[in-house]
Amino acid sequence: MSDSKTILADAEDPPNQTASATGERASELRETALTRLAQAKEKAAHVQVVVVEKGKQAAHATDDYAREHPWASIGIAAGVGVLAGLLLNRK
């Protein structure tokens, strides 16, 4: 996650510098910004794939547990429901 923040921070810097730069320097800064933006998009796509995959694994594990322990799952769901109801009815 810190890699993404670093890449995005680096991508923001060249456009800020291009405001005062002209000619060849502006072109270099623009290219740098586009390269860093492409890196940020690539990293974000990779993170998205990882998060979706881990979410699917968690869903499958939860489904397996619920099928193996149906009464425990009902008890847990009821307990969470009661707790949520109590928290929502507090004033």
TISEDO-882723 format. One record per atom (N, C-alpha, C, O, CB): residue number from 1; atom name; x, y, z. Coordinates in pm, whole numbers, plus 32768, in hexadecimal, padded with zeros to 4 digits. Atoms other than C-alpha are relative to their C-alpha. Glycine has a CB too. Layout:
N
+------+------+------+------+------+
| miba | gunu |   c1 |   c2 |   c3 |
+------+------+------+------+------+
|  NUM |   CA |    X |    Y |    Z |
...
+------+------+------+------+------+
REM end
This chain:
91
+------+------+------+------+------+
| miba | gunu |   c1 |   c2 |   c3 |
+------+------+------+------+------+
|    1 |    N | 8052 | 7F8A | 8000 |
|    1 |   CA | 8000 | 8000 | 8000 |
|    1 |    C | 8056 | 807D | 8000 |
|    1 |    O | 8034 | 80DF | 7FBF |
|    1 |   CB | 7FA3 | 8000 | 8077 |
|    2 |    N | 7FA9 | 7F8C | 7FFF |
|    2 |   CA | 811D | 80EE | 8049 |
|    2 |    C | 8040 | 8015 | 7F77 |
|    2 |    O | 805F | 8086 | 7F52 |
|    2 |   CB | 806D | 7FF1 | 806C |
|    3 |    N | 7FCC | 7FF3 | 8088 |
|    3 |   CA | 81A5 | 80A2 | 7EEC |
|    3 |    C | 7FA0 | 8051 | 7FAA |
|    3 |    O | 7FCA | 80A6 | 7F5B |
|    3 |   CB | 8018 | 7F76 | 7FC2 |
|    4 |    N | 8064 | 7FB7 | 804F |
|    4 |   CA | 8060 | 8121 | 7E56 |
|    4 |    C | 8000 | 8094 | 8024 |
|    4 |    O | 7FF7 | 80E9 | 7FCB |
|    4 |   CB | 7F74 | 7FC5 | 8018 |
|    5 |    N | 7FFE | 7F73 | 7FD5 |
|    5 |   CA | 806C | 825F | 7F25 |
|    5 |    C | 807C | 8047 | 7FCB |
|    5 |    O | 8075 | 80BA | 7FA1 |
|    5 |   CB | 7FFD | 8009 | 809A |
|    6 |    N | 7F85 | 7FC5 | 8033 |
|    6 |   CA | 81D4 | 829B | 7EBD |
|    6 |    C | 7FF5 | 801A | 7F6A |
|    6 |    O | 801C | 8084 | 7F3A |
|    6 |   CB | 8078 | 7FA3 | 801D |
|    7 |    N | 800F | 7FEF | 8091 |
|    7 |   CA | 8185 | 8265 | 7D4D |
|    7 |    C | 7FA3 | 8073 | 7FE1 |
|    7 |    O | 7FBF | 80C4 | 7F88 |
|    7 |   CB | 7FCD | 7F7F | 7FC0 |
|    8 |    N | 805F | 7F93 | 8019 |
|    8 |   CA | 8059 | 834D | 7D5D |
|    8 |    C | 803C | 8087 | 8025 |
|    8 |    O | 8026 | 80EA | 7FDF |
|    8 |   CB | 7F7F | 7FE8 | 804F |
|    9 |    N | 7FC0 | 7F82 | 7FD9 |
|    9 |   CA | 811F | 8458 | 7E17 |
|    9 |    C | 8067 | 8029 | 7F97 |
|    9 |    O | 8071 | 809F | 7F75 |
|    9 |   CB | 8042 | 7FF2 | 808A |
|   10 |    N | 7F9E | 7FE2 | 8069 |
|   10 |   CA | 8233 | 843F | 7D13 |
|   10 |    C | 7FBC | 802C | 7F80 |
|   10 |    O | 7FF0 | 8081 | 7F37 |
|   10 |   CB | 8058 | 7F86 | 7FE5 |
|   11 |    N | 8048 | 7FDC | 807A |
|   11 |   CA | 8133 | 8457 | 7BFC |
|   11 |    C | 7FC6 | 808E | 8009 |
|   11 |    O | 7FB5 | 80D0 | 7FA3 |
|   11 |   CB | 7F8F | 7F9C | 7FE5 |
|   12 |    N | 8037 | 7F79 | 7FEF |
|   12 |   CA | 80A5 | 8599 | 7C8F |
|   12 |    C | 806A | 806B | 7FF2 |
|   12 |    O | 804B | 80DC | 7FCD |
|   12 |   CB | 7FBC | 800C | 8088 |
|   13 |    N | 7F96 | 7F9C | 8001 |
|   13 |   CA | 81F6 | 8648 | 7C9C |
|   13 |    C | 801D | 803B | 7F76 |
|   13 |    O | 8021 | 80B6 | 7F6A |
|   13 |   CB | 807D | 7FC3 | 8037 |
|   14 |    N | 7FE0 | 7FC5 | 8083 |
|   14 |   CA | 8248 | 866F | 7B25 |
|   14 |    C | 7F97 | 8061 | 7FCA |
|   14 |    O | 7FBD | 80C9 | 7F93 |
|   14 |   CB | 8014 | 7F93 | 7F9D |
|   15 |    N | 805E | 7F9D | 8032 |
|   15 |   CA | 80FE | 8717 | 7AC8 |
|   15 |    C | 800A | 8087 | 8048 |
|   15 |    O | 7FF6 | 80F0 | 800C |
|   15 |   CB | 7F73 | 7FCB | 800C |
|   16 |    N | 7FEE | 7F83 | 7FB6 |
|   16 |   CA | 8139 | 8816 | 7BDA |
|   16 |    C | 807A | 804C | 7FCD |
|   16 |    O | 807A | 80C7 | 7FCA |
|   16 |   CB | 800F | 7FE4 | 8097 |
|   17 |    N | 7F88 | 7FC1 | 8033 |
|   17 |   CA | 8292 | 8859 | 7B4C |
|   17 |    C | 7FEE | 8034 | 7F72 |
|   17 |    O | 8031 | 8093 | 7F49 |
|   17 |   CB | 8074 | 7F9F | 8005 |
|   18 |    N | 8013 | 7FD5 | 808B |
|   18 |   CA | 8212 | 887B | 79E7 |
|   18 |    C | 7FBF | 8089 | 7FF6 |
|   18 |    O | 7FC5 | 80C9 | 7F8D |
|   18 |   CB | 7FAC | 7F9B | 7FB6 |
|   19 |    N | 8040 | 7F7C | 8003 |
|   19 |   CA | 8153 | 89B5 | 7A45 |
|   19 |    C | 8066 | 806D | 7FE6 |
|   19 |    O | 8048 | 80D0 | 7FA3 |
|   19 |   CB | 7FB6 | 801A | 8083 |
|   20 |    N | 7F99 | 7F9A | 8012 |
|   20 |   CA | 829A | 8A77 | 7A4E |
|   20 |    C | 8065 | 7FDB | 7F94 |
|   20 |    O | 80B6 | 802F | 7F6D |
|   20 |   CB | 8048 | 8018 | 8083 |
|   21 |    N | 7F9F | 802D | 8064 |
|   21 |   CA | 835D | 89A9 | 794D |
|   21 |    C | 7FC8 | 8015 | 7F73 |
|   21 |    O | 7F4F | 8017 | 7F5C |
|   21 |   CB | 8024 | 7F6B | 8017 |
|   22 |    N | 8029 | 7FF1 | 808C |
|   22 |   CA | 8359 | 89DC | 77D8 |
|   22 |    C | 8059 | 7FAB | 7FA7 |
|   22 |    O | 80C4 | 7F7E | 7FD1 |
|   22 |   CB | 8005 | 8095 | 7FD3 |
|   23 |    N | 7FAD | 8044 | 8064 |
|   23 |   CA | 83D8 | 892C | 76A2 |
|   23 |    C | 8020 | 7F72 | 8022 |
|   23 |    O | 7FC9 | 7F24 | 8049 |
|   23 |   CB | 807D | 8049 | 7FED |
|   24 |    N | 7FD2 | 8088 | 7FF1 |
|   24 |   CA | 84A6 | 87F5 | 76C4 |
|   24 |    C | 7FEE | 7FCD | 808F |
|   24 |    O | 7FCC | 7F58 | 80A4 |
|   24 |   CB | 8092 | 7FF5 | 7FD7 |
|   25 |    N | 800F | 8028 | 7F73 |
|   25 |   CA | 849B | 87F0 | 7842 |
|   25 |    C | 7F6E | 7FDB | 801D |
|   25 |    O | 7F54 | 7F7B | 8065 |
|   25 |   CB | 802E | 8072 | 805F |
|   26 |    N | 808D | 801E | 7FEC |
|   26 |   CA | 831F | 87F7 | 783B |
|   26 |    C | 7FDD | 7F78 | 7FC2 |
|   26 |    O | 7F8F | 7F2C | 7FFC |
|   26 |   CB | 7FA7 | 806E | 7FC4 |
|   27 |    N | 8018 | 8081 | 8041 |
|   27 |   CA | 831C | 86D0 | 774A |
|   27 |    C | 8036 | 7F8D | 8054 |
|   27 |    O | 7FF5 | 7F26 | 8062 |
|   27 |   CB | 803F | 7FFE | 7F74 |
|   28 |    N | 7FC5 | 8067 | 7FAA |
|   28 |   CA | 8405 | 8609 | 782C |
|   28 |    C | 7FA9 | 7FE9 | 807B |
|   28 |    O | 7F8F | 7F76 | 80A0 |
|   28 |   CB | 808F | 8028 | 802B |
|   29 |    N | 8052 | 800D | 7F89 |
|   29 |   CA | 832F | 8650 | 795C |
|   29 |    C | 7F7A | 7FBE | 7FE0 |
|   29 |    O | 7F47 | 7F6E | 802F |
|   29 |   CB | 7FE8 | 8089 | 8040 |
|   30 |    N | 807E | 803C | 802B |
|   30 |   CA | 81F3 | 85F2 | 789F |
|   30 |    C | 8011 | 7F6A | 7FEB |
|   30 |    O | 7FBD | 7F1B | 8015 |
|   30 |   CB | 7FCC | 8043 | 7F7F |
|   31 |    N | 7FE4 | 808E | 8016 |
|   31 |   CA | 828E | 84A7 | 7834 |
|   31 |    C | 8013 | 7FB7 | 8085 |
|   31 |    O | 7FE2 | 7F47 | 8097 |
|   31 |   CB | 807D | 7FEF | 7FA7 |
|   32 |    N | 7FEB | 803B | 7F7C |
|   32 |   CA | 82FD | 8463 | 7998 |
|   32 |    C | 7F7A | 7FEB | 8046 |
|   32 |    O | 7F61 | 7F83 | 8082 |
|   32 |   CB | 805C | 8058 | 8056 |
|   33 |    N | 8083 | 800A | 7FC0 |
|   33 |   CA | 819E | 84A9 | 7A17 |
|   33 |    C | 7FAD | 7F90 | 7FC3 |
|   33 |    O | 7F6C | 7F45 | 800B |
|   33 |   CB | 7FB5 | 8085 | 7FF4 |
|   34 |    N | 804D | 8068 | 8043 |
|   34 |   CA | 8100 | 83C5 | 7913 |
|   34 |    C | 8035 | 7F76 | 8024 |
|   34 |    O | 7FE7 | 7F18 | 8035 |
|   34 |   CB | 8003 | 8014 | 7F69 |
|   35 |    N | 7FC3 | 8080 | 7FDA |
|   35 |   CA | 81F5 | 82AD | 7967 |
|   35 |    C | 7FD7 | 7FD9 | 808D |
|   35 |    O | 7FB1 | 7F67 | 80A7 |
|   35 |   CB | 809A | 8006 | 7FF4 |
|   36 |    N | 8024 | 801D | 7F75 |
|   36 |   CA | 81B0 | 82C9 | 7ADA |
|   36 |    C | 7F6B | 7FE6 | 800F |
|   36 |    O | 7F43 | 7F94 | 8061 |
|   36 |   CB | 8029 | 8074 | 805A |
|   37 |    N | 8090 | 8019 | 7FFD |
|   37 |   CA | 803B | 82D9 | 7A9E |
|   37 |    C | 7FE2 | 7F73 | 7FCE |
|   37 |    O | 7F8C | 7F2F | 8006 |
|   37 |   CB | 7FB5 | 8069 | 7FAC |
|   38 |    N | 8011 | 8088 | 8033 |
|   38 |   CA | 8050 | 8199 | 79D1 |
|   38 |    C | 8029 | 7F9A | 806A |
|   38 |    O | 7FE7 | 7F33 | 807A |
|   38 |   CB | 8053 | 7FEB | 7F7F |
|   39 |    N | 7FD4 | 805A | 7F94 |
|   39 |   CA | 8111 | 80F5 | 7AEF |
|   39 |    C | 7F96 | 7FF9 | 806D |
|   39 |    O | 7F79 | 7F8E | 80A1 |
|   39 |   CB | 8087 | 802F | 803B |
|   40 |    N | 8067 | 7FFC | 7F98 |
|   40 |   CA | 8006 | 8164 | 7BE6 |
|   40 |    C | 7F85 | 7FB1 | 7FD5 |
|   40 |    O | 7F4A | 7F68 | 8026 |
|   40 |   CB | 7FDA | 8092 | 8021 |
|   41 |    N | 8073 | 804B | 8032 |
|   41 |   CA | 7EF1 | 80D8 | 7B0B |
|   41 |    C | 801B | 7F6B | 8003 |
|   41 |    O | 7FC3 | 7F1C | 8027 |
|   41 |   CB | 7FDC | 802C | 7F73 |
|   42 |    N | 7FDA | 808D | 8001 |
|   42 |   CA | 7FAB | 7F8E | 7AE6 |
|   42 |    C | 7FFE | 7FC8 | 808F |
|   42 |    O | 7FCC | 7F5A | 80A6 |
|   42 |   CB | 808C | 7FEE | 7FC1 |
|   43 |    N | 7FFE | 802B | 7F74 |
|   43 |   CA | 7FE1 | 7F77 | 7C5E |
|   43 |    C | 7F72 | 7FF5 | 8037 |
|   43 |    O | 7F53 | 7F97 | 807F |
|   43 |   CB | 8053 | 8061 | 8056 |
|   44 |    N | 808A | 8002 | 7FD2 |
|   44 |   CA | 7E72 | 7FCA | 7CA1 |
|   44 |    C | 7FB6 | 7F87 | 7FC8 |
|   44 |    O | 7F67 | 7F48 | 800E |
|   44 |   CB | 7FB8 | 8081 | 7FD9 |
|   45 |    N | 803F | 8075 | 803C |
|   45 |   CA | 7E02 | 7EBB | 7BAF |
|   45 |    C | 802E | 7F80 | 8045 |
|   45 |    O | 7FDF | 7F26 | 805D |
|   45 |   CB | 8020 | 7FF9 | 7F69 |
|   46 |    N | 7FCB | 8075 | 7FBA |
|   46 |   CA | 7EE6 | 7DC0 | 7C5A |
|   46 |    C | 7FC2 | 7FF4 | 808C |
|   46 |    O | 7F9B | 7F86 | 80B5 |
|   46 |   CB | 809B | 8008 | 800B |
|   47 |    N | 803C | 8001 | 7F7A |
|   47 |   CA | 7E62 | 7E21 | 7DB2 |
|   47 |    C | 7F6F | 7FD4 | 7FF8 |
|   47 |    O | 7F40 | 7F88 | 804D |
|   47 |   CB | 800A | 808C | 8043 |
|   48 |    N | 808B | 8026 | 8012 |
|   48 |   CA | 7CFE | 7DFD | 7D33 |
|   48 |    C | 7FF4 | 7F69 | 7FEC |
|   48 |    O | 7F9C | 7F2B | 8027 |
|   48 |   CB | 7FC3 | 804A | 7F8A |
|   49 |    N | 8004 | 8090 | 8019 |
|   49 |   CA | 7D43 | 7C9C | 7CB5 |
|   49 |    C | 801B | 7FB4 | 8082 |
|   49 |    O | 7FD6 | 7F52 | 809F |
|   49 |   CB | 8068 | 7FD8 | 7F95 |
|   50 |    N | 7FDE | 8044 | 7F82 |
|   50 |   CA | 7DE1 | 7C39 | 7E01 |
|   50 |    C | 7F8B | 8009 | 8063 |
|   50 |    O | 7F69 | 7FA6 | 80A3 |
|   50 |   CB | 807F | 803E | 803E |
|   51 |    N | 806F | 7FED | 7FA2 |
|   51 |   CA | 7CC1 | 7CCB | 7ECE |
|   51 |    C | 7F89 | 7FAA | 7FD8 |
|   51 |    O | 7F4A | 7F6D | 802E |
|   51 |   CB | 7FD8 | 8095 | 8007 |
|   52 |    N | 8071 | 8052 | 802F |
|   52 |   CA | 7BB9 | 7C1E | 7DF8 |
|   52 |    C | 801B | 7F6D | 801C |
|   52 |    O | 7FC2 | 7F25 | 8049 |
|   52 |   CB | 7FE8 | 8016 | 7F6A |
|   53 |    N | 7FDE | 808D | 7FE8 |
|   53 |   CA | 7C70 | 7AD1 | 7E12 |
|   53 |    C | 7FF7 | 7FDE | 8095 |
|   53 |    O | 7FC1 | 7F76 | 80B8 |
|   53 |   CB | 808E | 7FE2 | 7FCC |
|   54 |    N | 8007 | 801A | 7F6F |
|   54 |   CA | 7C93 | 7AEB | 7F8D |
|   54 |    C | 7F6F | 8004 | 8030 |
|   54 |    O | 7F49 | 7FB8 | 8089 |
|   54 |   CB | 8054 | 8067 | 804E |
|   55 |    N | 808E | 7FF9 | 7FDD |
|   55 |   CA | 7B24 | 7B4D | 7FA6 |
|   55 |    C | 7FB8 | 7F7F | 7FDB |
|   55 |    O | 7F65 | 7F4D | 8027 |
|   55 |   CB | 7FBE | 8076 | 7FBA |
|   56 |    N | 803C | 807E | 802A |
|   56 |   CA | 7AC0 | 7A18 | 7EE1 |
|   56 |    C | 802A | 7F8E | 805C |
|   56 |    O | 7FD8 | 7F39 | 807F |
|   56 |   CB | 8028 | 7FDF | 7F6F |
|   57 |    N | 7FD0 | 8069 | 7FA5 |
|   57 |   CA | 7B9A | 793D | 7FC0 |
|   57 |    C | 7FB7 | 8009 | 8086 |
|   57 |    O | 7F90 | 7FA2 | 80BF |
|   57 |   CB | 8098 | 800C | 8015 |
|   58 |    N | 8046 | 7FEE | 7F80 |
|   58 |   CA | 7AF8 | 79D1 | 80F8 |
|   58 |    C | 7F6E | 7FD4 | 7FF4 |
|   58 |    O | 7F38 | 7F96 | 8050 |
|   58 |   CB | 8007 | 8093 | 802D |
|   59 |    N | 808B | 8028 | 8015 |
|   59 |   CA | 799C | 799C | 8067 |
|   59 |    C | 7FF4 | 7F68 | 7FFA |
|   59 |    O | 7F97 | 7F2F | 8033 |
|   59 |   CB | 7FC9 | 803E | 7F80 |
|   60 |    N | 8002 | 8093 | 8007 |
|   60 |   CA | 79EB | 7830 | 8015 |
|   60 |    C | 8017 | 7FC2 | 8089 |
|   60 |    O | 7FD6 | 7F60 | 80AD |
|   60 |   CB | 8069 | 7FCE | 7F9C |
|   61 |    N | 7FE4 | 8036 | 7F7A |
|   61 |   CA | 7A7A | 77F4 | 8171 |
|   61 |    C | 7F85 | 8011 | 805A |
|   61 |    O | 7F64 | 7FB6 | 80A7 |
|   61 |   CB | 807A | 8047 | 803F |
|   62 |    N | 8079 | 7FE8 | 7FB0 |
|   62 |   CA | 7944 | 788F | 8211 |
|   62 |    C | 7F91 | 7F9F | 7FD7 |
|   62 |    O | 7F4C | 7F68 | 802C |
|   62 |   CB | 7FD1 | 8092 | 7FF0 |
|   63 |    N | 8066 | 805C | 8032 |
|   63 |   CA | 785F | 77BE | 8134 |
|   63 |    C | 801C | 7F72 | 802F |
|   63 |    O | 7FC0 | 7F2B | 805A |
|   63 |   CB | 7FFA | 8005 | 7F67 |
|   64 |    N | 7FDA | 8086 | 7FD2 |
|   64 |   CA | 791E | 7680 | 818A |
|   64 |    C | 7FE2 | 7FEF | 8094 |
|   64 |    O | 7FAD | 7F88 | 80BE |
|   64 |   CB | 8095 | 7FE5 | 7FE4 |
|   65 |    N | 8019 | 8008 | 7F70 |
|   65 |   CA | 7909 | 76CC | 82FE |
|   65 |    C | 7F6A | 7FF7 | 801C |
|   65 |    O | 7F3E | 7FA7 | 806E |
|   65 |   CB | 803D | 8079 | 8049 |
|   66 |    N | 8091 | 8000 | 7FEA |
|   66 |   CA | 7794 | 7716 | 82EA |
|   66 |    C | 7FC3 | 7F7A | 7FDA |
|   66 |    O | 7F65 | 7F4D | 801B |
|   66 |   CB | 7FBE | 8071 | 7FB0 |
|   67 |    N | 8035 | 8083 | 8028 |
|   67 |   CA | 7755 | 75CD | 8234 |
|   67 |    C | 8029 | 7F92 | 8062 |
|   67 |    O | 7FDD | 7F34 | 8079 |
|   67 |   CB | 8030 | 7FDD | 7F73 |
|   68 |    N | 7FD1 | 8066 | 7FA2 |
|   68 |   CA | 7826 | 7504 | 832E |
|   68 |    C | 7FC5 | 8012 | 808C |
|   68 |    O | 7FB5 | 7FB0 | 80D5 |
|   68 |   CB | 8097 | 8003 | 8008 |
|   69 |    N | 8033 | 7FE1 | 7F7A |
|   69 |   CA | 7798 | 75AF | 8465 |
|   69 |    C | 7F83 | 8059 | 7FF5 |
|   69 |    O | 7F88 | 80CF | 8018 |
|   69 |   CB | 806D | 8046 | 8055 |
|   70 |    N | 8076 | 7FAC | 8018 |
|   70 |   CA | 7636 | 7623 | 8414 |
|   70 |    C | 7FC7 | 803D | 8080 |
|   70 |    O | 7FA0 | 80B2 | 807F |
|   70 |   CB | 7F95 | 7FAE | 7FBC |
|   71 |    N | 803B | 7FCA | 7F85 |
|   71 |   CA | 75BC | 764B | 857C |
|   71 |    C | 8059 | 806A | 803F |
|   71 |    O | 8027 | 80CD | 8076 |
|   71 |   CB | 7FE5 | 7F90 | 8064 |
|   72 |    N | 7FA5 | 7F99 | 7FCC |
|   72 |   CA | 76F0 | 7708 | 85E7 |
|   72 |    C | 7FF3 | 807F | 7FAD |
|   72 |    O | 7FF9 | 80EE | 7FE2 |
|   72 |   CB | 8093 | 7FCC | 8000 |
|   73 |    N | 8010 | 7F8C | 8057 |
|   73 |   CA | 76C2 | 77EC | 84BB |
|   73 |    C | 7F80 | 804B | 801F |
|   73 |    O | 7F7F | 80C6 | 8020 |
|   73 |   CB | 8001 | 7FD6 | 7F6D |
|   74 |    N | 807F | 7FBF | 7FDC |
|   74 |   CA | 7557 | 782E | 8519 |
|   74 |    C | 8010 | 8049 | 8084 |
|   74 |    O | 7FDE | 80B9 | 8093 |
|   74 |   CB | 7F8E | 7F97 | 800A |
|   75 |    N | 7FEA | 7FC0 | 7F7E |
|   75 |   CA | 75C1 | 787A | 867F |
|   75 |    C | 8054 | 807F | 7FF4 |
|   75 |    O | 8035 | 80E4 | 8032 |
|   75 |   CB | 8044 | 7FA0 | 8060 |
|   76 |    N | 7FAA | 7F8A | 8015 |
|   76 |   CA | 76D2 | 7968 | 860E |
|   76 |    C | 7FB0 | 806F | 7FBD |
|   76 |    O | 7FB9 | 80E3 | 7FE5 |
|   76 |   CB | 807C | 7FDC | 7FAB |
|   77 |    N | 8051 | 7F9B | 8047 |
|   77 |   CA | 75E4 | 7A18 | 851D |
|   77 |    C | 7F9A | 803E | 805E |
|   77 |    O | 7F84 | 80B8 | 8059 |
|   77 |   CB | 7FB9 | 7FC1 | 7F87 |
|   78 |    N | 8062 | 7FCB | 7FA1 |
|   78 |   CA | 74DD | 7A3B | 862E |
|   78 |    C | 8043 | 805D | 8064 |
|   78 |    O | 800F | 80C7 | 8084 |
|   78 |   CB | 7FB8 | 7F8D | 804A |
|   79 |    N | 7FB8 | 7FAC | 7FA2 |
|   79 |   CA | 75DD | 7AC4 | 8722 |
|   79 |    C | 8029 | 8085 | 7FC3 |
|   79 |    O | 801B | 80EE | 8002 |
|   79 |   CB | 807B | 7FB8 | 8033 |
|   80 |    N | 7FDB | 7F84 | 8045 |
|   80 |   CA | 765C | 7BC2 | 8627 |
|   80 |    C | 7F85 | 8056 | 7FE9 |
|   80 |    O | 7F8C | 80D0 | 7FF6 |
|   80 |   CB | 8046 | 7FE2 | 7F78 |
|   81 |    N | 807C | 7FB5 | 8015 |
|   81 |   CA | 74F4 | 7C25 | 85D9 |
|   81 |    C | 7FD0 | 8042 | 8080 |
|   81 |    O | 7FA6 | 80B6 | 807D |
|   81 |   CB | 7F95 | 7FA4 | 7FCB |
|   82 |    N | 8029 | 7FC6 | 7F7F |
|   82 |   CA | 74A0 | 7C59 | 8749 |
|   82 |    C | 805D | 8073 | 8025 |
|   82 |    O | 802E | 80DC | 8050 |
|   82 |   CB | 7FFF | 7F94 | 8070 |
|   83 |    N | 7FA0 | 7F98 | 7FE0 |
|   83 |   CA | 75DE | 7D20 | 877F |
|   83 |    C | 7FEB | 807D | 7FAA |
|   83 |    O | 7FEE | 80ED | 7FDC |
|   83 |   CB | 808F | 7FCC | 7FEE |
|   84 |    N | 8019 | 7F90 | 805B |
|   84 |   CA | 7599 | 7DF9 | 864D |
|   84 |    C | 7F80 | 8047 | 8027 |
|   84 |    O | 7F7A | 80C2 | 8025 |
|   84 |   CB | 7FF9 | 7FCF | 7F6E |
|   85 |    N | 807E | 7FC4 | 7FD5 |
|   85 |   CA | 7433 | 7E30 | 86C3 |
|   85 |    C | 8011 | 8053 | 807D |
|   85 |    O | 7FD9 | 80C1 | 8087 |
|   85 |   CB | 7F98 | 7F96 | 8017 |
|   86 |    N | 7FE9 | 7FB4 | 7F85 |
|   86 |   CA | 74A8 | 7E9B | 881B |
|   86 |    C | 804E | 8081 | 7FE5 |
|   86 |    O | 802F | 80EA | 801C |
|   86 |   CB | 804C | 7FAA | 8066 |
|   87 |    N | 7FB2 | 7F89 | 8020 |
|   87 |   CA | 75A8 | 7F8A | 878B |
|   87 |    C | 7FB0 | 8068 | 7FB3 |
|   87 |    O | 7FC2 | 80E0 | 7FC6 |
|   87 |   CB | 807B | 7FD9 | 7FB0 |
|   88 |    N | 8051 | 7FA3 | 804D |
|   88 |   CA | 74AE | 8022 | 8699 |
|   88 |    C | 7F93 | 8043 | 8054 |
|   88 |    O | 7F69 | 80B2 | 8035 |
|   88 |   CB | 7FC2 | 7FB9 | 7F8C |
|   89 |    N | 806C | 7FC9 | 7FAD |
|   89 |   CA | 73A7 | 8058 | 87A9 |
|   89 |    C | 8034 | 8057 | 8072 |
|   89 |    O | 7FE4 | 8091 | 80BC |
|   89 |   CB | 7FAD | 7F90 | 8039 |
|   90 |    N | 7FCA | 7FA8 | 7F97 |
|   90 |   CA | 7494 | 8112 | 8892 |
|   90 |    C | 7FE8 | 8091 | 7FD9 |
|   90 |    O | 7FE5 | 80B4 | 7F63 |
|   90 |   CB | 8099 | 7FE7 | 8015 |
|   91 |    N | 8016 | 7F72 | 801D |
|   91 |   CA | 7454 | 8283 | 88B3 |
|   91 |    C | 806E | 8054 | 8039 |
|   91 |    O | 806C | 80CE | 802B |
|   91 |   CB | 7F7B | 802F | 8035 |
+------+------+------+------+------+
REM end
